Amino acid sequence: MSLNKINPMKIICKHLDSLYDASLEENQGVEKTRDQSNISLFFIFPLLVSVILVLFTWNNNNFESNKQLMESLLISLTIFTPMMFSVLSIIYSMSQKKLTLKGFRKLKEFKYNVLFVILISLVALFSCIIFILNICNFWLYIVILKTIIFYLLGNIGLTILMIIKRFDYIMDQIINKEIKKRLE
């Protein structure tokens, strides 16, 4: 039995590939390589913030006080994740537009960023479910799960900001081409 059908590594690798410094590519013609500062921003920064959040909520590390928070997050994620699938249909409709080569590259990166957000949203969703199931009512269990969930939420937030920026770039290209076409 092959697990290739459910292997998310391609999506993760393509998302990581989209974390490059675009100014180097545009200004100096440098090939796209993963930018370490972007990797730090998207993966180390959310970890630091999640650890700080867990430390600030240290007095609330009993299960019952956190259960309501996790239930709210669970509801939010069950609404948010399918909405991201709607964004994928927007990507498909945008692919029918005439974009420049750079626009199509951004569209491809946009697609992998959205797919990555869907993946980590699912992981956050399952983490909330595991938390609510209360498999172990031990303080370390609560701290670790809270850290993971806060980390995933931070990563989702940052990736959504990147998605918004790419969406703006692509829409600008489409709108500018339409304006030029109508002025001719």
N, C-alpha and C positions, 0 to 999 in steps of 0.2 A: 504494500500500500504506500503510495507516494503522498507526501504532504505538500507538494508543490502548489496545489490549488489553494492552500490556506497559508502559505508562507508570505509574511508581510515584508520580508527583507528588501525586496526591490523598491517598495514604496518608501521605506525608511532611508535607504541609500540615495534614492532620487531626491528625497526631501533634504538630506544632508548636502547633496550636490548643489542644491539651490541656495545654500548659505555661503555665497561667495561675495567678494567685494566688487560690485558692479562699476564703481568709479575707476578701478584699475583696468578693467576690461575696456571701458569706453575711452579713457584718456590715454592709456599707454599701450593698448592692444595686447595686454597680457591675457594669457589663457585663463579660463575660469578654474580656480582652485578654491577649495574650502578655506574660508577665512576663519582663523582661530578666534578672533574677537567675536565674530557672529556665533560660532559654536559655543563660546563661553556665555554670551548673552542668552542664547536659547536653551542651554542645558545646565550650566553651572549657576547662573543667576537665579533661576527658579528654585534650584536646590537650596541655595543660601536663604532665599526668602521663605521657603517652606519650613526650614529649620528654625528660623527666627519666629515665624508664626506659631509653630508648635511650642517654642519656649515661652512666648507671650501668653499662650493659653495653657500653660503647664498646670494651673490649678483646676482646669477643666478636663483632666485626663481620666475622668470616670466615664463609663460607657453610656449611661443614661443621658448625661448632658450633651454628649456628642451625637447621640442617635438621631435627634431631631435635625441637626445640621446635615448629617449624612442622608437622611430621608429627603430633605429639601434639595440637596445636590443631586440625588438620584432622580428626582422628578425633573429637575432642570436638564440633566444630561439626556434623559429619555425624550425630551422635547427637542433639545439642541442637535443631537446626533442625526435624526432624520432630516432636519433642516439642512444639514451639510450635504445630504444627498441631493437636495433641490439645487444647491449651488453647483453640483456636478452637471445638472441639466443646463444650467446657465453657461457653463464652460462649453458644453457641446454646441449650444446655439451660437456662442461666440466663435467657435471654430469654423462656422459657415461664413463668417465675415472675412473681408479682405484685409489682412494685417501684413505688416512688414515681417521680415524674417525675425527680427528682434521681438516683435509683438507675439509671433507664434512661439518663440522660445519662452517668453514670459507666461504665455498661456499654458504651456506644458509644465512649467514650474508651479504655476497657480494650481493646476490639477493635482500635482503630487503634494503640494502643501495642504490642499483640502482633504485629500485621502489620508495624509498623516494625521490631521486633526480628527478625522473620523476614527482612525485606529486608536489614538490616545484617549479619545472620548470613550470608546468602548472599554479600554483598560480602566479608566477612571470609574466608569459605570460599574464594572465588575468589582472593583476595589470597594466601592460604596456598598454593594450588595454583601460582600464578604464582611465588611464592618458591621452592617446591620444584623447579619446572621449571628454575630457574637460567638464566634467559634472559641475564643479564649478571652476571658475577662481579666486579662493581665495588663498592667500599665504599659509594659514595653510593647505589647501587641497594639495597643491603642496609639501609642506614640509613633510607631513605625508606619501603621496604616494611614494615620493623619498626615505624616510627612510625605508619603507616596501620593496621597490624594491632592494635597496642596501643591506638590511639585507638578503633577499632571495638569492641574488647573492653571498654574502659572505658565506652563509650556503651551497649553491651548491658547491662553490669552495672547501671548507673544506671537504665536504663529498666526492667529487671526489678524493681528495688526499687520503682519507681513502680507497676508492674503488681501487685506484691504488696499494696501499700497500697490500691489500687483494688479488688482482689479481696476484701480484708478488709472494706472498706466495703459492698460488694455482698452478701457472705455474711452480714454482720451484719444487713442489712435483711431478707434472706430468713429468717434464723433468728428474728429478733425478731417478724416477722409470724406465723411458725408458732407461736411461744410464745404470742402473744396469742390466736391462733385456738384453741389447745388449752386455754387457761385459761378461755375463755368457755363 
